[in-house]
Structure formats: structure tokens, C-alpha cells
Amino acid sequence: MKLLLTGGGTLGSVTPLLALYDEMRPEKVFWIGTRKGIEKEFIERAGIPFYAITAGKLRRYVDWRNLFSPIETILGFFQALFLLQKLQPTHVFSAGGYVAVPVVFAAAFLGIPSYGIQLDVRPGLANRCIAPFVKKMFVVFSETARFFSASKSVVTGSMIRKSIRTVSLKTEQKKPPPLAGSRPKAGEAHPMLLVLGGGTGALSLNELVWQSLRQLTDFCDVVHITGPGKFRHISLPHYESYSLVKDALPALLRNADCVVTRAGMGTLSELAAMRKAAIVVPLPNTHQEENAALLAFHDAAVVVAQHTLTSNKLVDTVRILLVDSERCRVLGEKLYQCIPTDGVEKISQFLILNS
């Protein structure tokens, strides 16, 4: 099998494709991504040849760049057409994102079978565009299957990287977190709060964390992944920050007692696989709100709307959760039950049987 993977712009579409590559290890693999996205370094670190094309991103707000999106997509189609003829893949697999649109269109033009996965509860524009041209659209949730043709949609669950699946949960016996409002004594273990600003950074969420640091670090260690271009150097006891982490993320997730995150399904799926208690702040007016609503319905995470979140509320929400280890455990188990995480095995077997 010669597999071509396509996705990028954010890490939400990258990590599931890396999971598929890790599981299948095809004879040959290639990747088509964006020119300015953050995915290139991740792909090349995995040893996958990376090719970039132009692709038009349609923004859901008034922006003069939307005028050029159709032209960029047409240009990307011809670039993808050239690459597909050169690389001769037997299968194309997409995890969504605007870069996938010209690639799947080109594959359909050349008669190369394409497949896609819909991670979020509500399909994005890219997957709605490519749906008529793929042989199968794998979906994480049964609720999502209704958006696609019954003959094409297959409920599989999400695709999780081996580095996440194989990391064991913490087994060391930790001391209980301090009582609410109290400062840990010298030498007393802090619980760990991991804040994920997202692959491209969530500035408003980051700002709230920075405003809350002195209160948060009174009762927990804060590890803050700000996202590229959003890093701010702050020297404070019990606080560490990084713009982006790669190989260290599984260990950080393993050691976290609680995670503050956006509601992208790539991240939520990995948290589910690790059975982590999460405070979820969905990006307003996006598909993330449907993801968060599903978690809230199943009581699988603490969901907080961004417009209601203040510095004090963030501190109180984190504190209340961290002092209740049983609540953290239950939330982690419910998140694991809410998001199916065995999709990579099902999808890889399907592709092998249909190669």
C-alpha cells in the first residue's frame, strides 16, 4: 500500500493521521499539508516525506482574504494533481481541514480511492465538501453519521497515537491535594494543572491563565502550553510554560491531575484515552461548542462558556476540582466512556482489507 495522508493548518487533523501511520506502517507514505501550518515539523520528525500546496481557507467572518480562497483552492487542485501523478499513491486519507479539499478533488479526478474521518460532532466545511468524493467517511460518534450518506458513513471512534495509548496512567501514590484556600506546606506535593492553549494557541484562554497565575500556583503546579507565537516568559514558582511540546506531551498528560483545554476533538480524544479530568472552554461560535455540549450532556467534563469565564471563576473551578480526587476520577472515566478511542484499529483493518 502507498498511502497519502492529508491534513494540516492545526494539529487537530495531524495527530489522528499520525496515529493511523503508526498503526499501519504502510510500504510507502506521503503527506500533503499547508505551507504555513505548524504540521511540517511533526511530519518530518515522524520520517514522512512532506509536500506543501496552496489551499484556500474560507473564514466564517468578513475578511478580504476570502476573496482569494476559491483561486487558492483551484491552484491547490493543480498542485495536488501534479503530486498525485508523481507519487502514485494507492489510497488517500484525510482528517479534514481546508488543505484536504483540493487533494481529495484531485484524487477523485485521477480515480484514486479516498477516505476521510470526521472527528468533531458537527462536520466542518472541508469534510462536507469532500464527502461526495470519498469512498467512506469514518465518524467518531453515531450522532455524526446522519450528516453523511448512509452508504458511506462508518462509526469507528477516534484515532489515538500509540505514544498516548501505551503510556500507563500514574501509579505512584500521591499525597492528597491541599484543602481549598490553603497553601501547601514546604515539601508538600502540589497537584498538577496542565493548560493546553491549542496547536495554534488560544490567546483569550492564555490571558486568563496568566491573570490567574499567582492564585493558581498557591495550590497547584501549572504547566502551560501556550501555542506557537503566544509564548510569554514568566518566572514564577510552580509555573512552567512552553510554546509547543512534541515527544513530552504523553508524559505531561500522564502526570496531570486536571487539564484545561479547548474543545477540539483531537485533544479531547487523547484526554479520554488517558482518562483525564478536563475543564473545557470551547471556542465560541465554532464546532467546538457541539463537542463541549456532548461532554456536558454526559457529565464527562466541566464545561465553561468563554463569555462567562473570569480569572476568579477559573481559579475557583480548578480549585474545586483538584480538591475532589474522586470527582476527577469519575470525570476521567466518563470522558473515556463518552469518546470511543479504538478507531485506529478498525480503520487500519478496513484499509488493509480494501487495499
MOKAJO-V713841 format. One record per pair of residues at least 24 apart in sequence whose ideal C-beta (glycine too) atoms are under 8 Angstrom apart, sorted by the first residue. I is the first residue (numbers start at 0). J is the second residue. Records with the same first field share a line. If there is no record, write none. Layout:
I->J ; J
This chain:
0->25 ; 26 ; 27 ; 89 ; 90 ; 350 ; 351 ; 354
1->25 ; 26 ; 27 ; 28 ; 29 ; 86 ; 87 ; 88 ; 89 ; 90
2->27 ; 28 ; 29 ; 88 ; 89 ; 90 ; 91 ; 92 ; 350
3->28 ; 29 ; 30 ; 31 ; 83 ; 86 ; 88 ; 90 ; 91 ; 92 ; 102 ; 106
4->28 ; 29 ; 30 ; 31 ; 47 ; 91 ; 92 ; 93 ; 94
5->30 ; 31 ; 32 ; 91 ; 92 ; 93 ; 94 ; 96 ; 98 ; 99 ; 102 ; 103
6->32 ; 38 ; 93 ; 94 ; 95 ; 96 ; 98 ; 99
7->32 ; 33 ; 36 ; 38 ; 39 ; 96 ; 98
8->32 ; 33 ; 36 ; 38 ; 56 ; 96 ; 97 ; 98 ; 199
9->36 ; 37 ; 96 ; 197 ; 198 ; 199 ; 263
10->37 ; 38 ; 41 ; 197 ; 198 ; 199 ; 265
11->94 ; 96 ; 118 ; 198 ; 263 ; 264 ; 265 ; 266
12->93 ; 94 ; 95 ; 96 ; 99 ; 118 ; 265
13->38 ; 41 ; 42 ; 94 ; 198 ; 265
14->160 ; 265 ; 269
15->94 ; 116 ; 118 ; 157 ; 158 ; 159 ; 265 ; 268 ; 343
16->92 ; 94 ; 158
17->41 ; 42 ; 45 ; 160
18->158 ; 159 ; 160 ; 161 ; 343
19->92 ; 158 ; 343 ; 346 ; 347
20->45 ; 47
21->160 ; 161 ; 162 ; 343
22->158 ; 161 ; 343 ; 344 ; 347
23->347 ; 350 ; 351
27->88
29->82 ; 86 ; 88
31->79 ; 82 ; 98 ; 102
32->98
33->96 ; 97 ; 98
36->98
37->198 ; 199 ; 227 ; 243
40->245
41->245
44->245
50->82
52->78 ; 79 ; 82 ; 98 ; 101 ; 102
53->78
54->97 ; 98 ; 100 ; 101
55->97
56->97
57->97 ; 124
59->284
72->97 ; 100 ; 101
73->101
75->100 ; 101 ; 102
76->101 ; 104 ; 105
79->104 ; 105 ; 106
80->105 ; 108 ; 109
83->109 ; 111
84->109
89->354
90->114 ; 350 ; 354
92->116 ; 350
93->126 ; 129 ; 133
94->118
95->123 ; 125 ; 126
96->123 ; 125
97->124 ; 125
99->125 ; 126 ; 129
100->125 ; 128 ; 129
103->129 ; 132 ; 133
104->129 ; 132
106->132
107->132
112->353
114->346 ; 350
116->155 ; 158 ; 342 ; 346
117->143 ; 146 ; 147
118->157 ; 264 ; 265 ; 268
119->143 ; 263 ; 264 ; 286 ; 287 ; 289 ; 290
120->264 ; 286 ; 289 ; 290 ; 292 ; 293
121->146 ; 286 ; 289
122->146 ; 147 ; 286
123->286
135->349
137->342 ; 345 ; 346
139->264 ; 268 ; 338 ; 339 ; 342
140->293 ; 339
142->293
153->349
154->339
155->339 ; 341 ; 342 ; 345 ; 346
156->338 ; 339 ; 340 ; 341 ; 342 ; 345
157->264 ; 265 ; 268 ; 271 ; 338 ; 339 ; 340 ; 342
158->268 ; 342 ; 343 ; 346
159->268 ; 269 ; 272 ; 340 ; 342 ; 343
160->269
162->246 ; 248 ; 249
163->249 ; 252 ; 269 ; 272 ; 273
164->272 ; 340
166->249 ; 250 ; 252 ; 253 ; 273
167->253
168->253 ; 273 ; 274
169->253 ; 254
173->256
175->324
176->218 ; 219 ; 256 ; 321 ; 322 ; 324
177->218 ; 322
178->322
179->218 ; 318 ; 319 ; 322
180->318
181->218
182->217 ; 218
183->218
189->218 ; 219 ; 220 ; 237
190->218 ; 219 ; 220 ; 256 ; 257 ; 321
191->219 ; 220 ; 221 ; 222 ; 254 ; 255 ; 256 ; 257
192->219 ; 220 ; 221 ; 222 ; 255 ; 256 ; 257 ; 258 ; 259 ; 317 ; 321
193->222 ; 224 ; 251 ; 252 ; 255 ; 257 ; 258 ; 259
194->221 ; 222 ; 223 ; 224 ; 258 ; 259 ; 260
195->224 ; 258 ; 259 ; 260 ; 261 ; 266
196->223 ; 224 ; 225 ; 226 ; 229 ; 261
197->226 ; 260 ; 261 ; 263 ; 266
198->226 ; 227 ; 243
199->226 ; 227
200->225 ; 226 ; 227 ; 228 ; 229
201->226 ; 229 ; 261 ; 280 ; 282
202->229
203->305
204->259 ; 261 ; 280 ; 305
205->229 ; 231
207->308 ; 309 ; 310 ; 313
208->259 ; 313
209->233
210->310
211->310 ; 311 ; 313 ; 314
212->238
214->310 ; 314
215->313 ; 314 ; 317
218->318 ; 321
219->256 ; 257 ; 317 ; 321
222->251 ; 255
224->251
256->321 ; 324 ; 327
257->317 ; 320 ; 321 ; 327
259->313 ; 317
261->287
262->287 ; 288 ; 290 ; 291 ; 294 ; 302
263->287 ; 290
264->290 ; 338
267->294 ; 300 ; 334 ; 338
268->338 ; 340
270->334
271->334 ; 335 ; 337 ; 338 ; 340
272->335 ; 340
273->331
274->331 ; 332 ; 334 ; 335
275->331 ; 334
276->300 ; 301 ; 320 ; 326 ; 327 ; 328 ; 330 ; 331 ; 334
277->301 ; 330 ; 334
278->303 ; 316 ; 317 ; 320
279->303
280->304 ; 305 ; 308
281->305
293->337
294->334 ; 337
297->333 ; 336 ; 337
298->330 ; 333
299->330 ; 333 ; 334 ; 336 ; 337 ; 338
300->330 ; 334
301->330
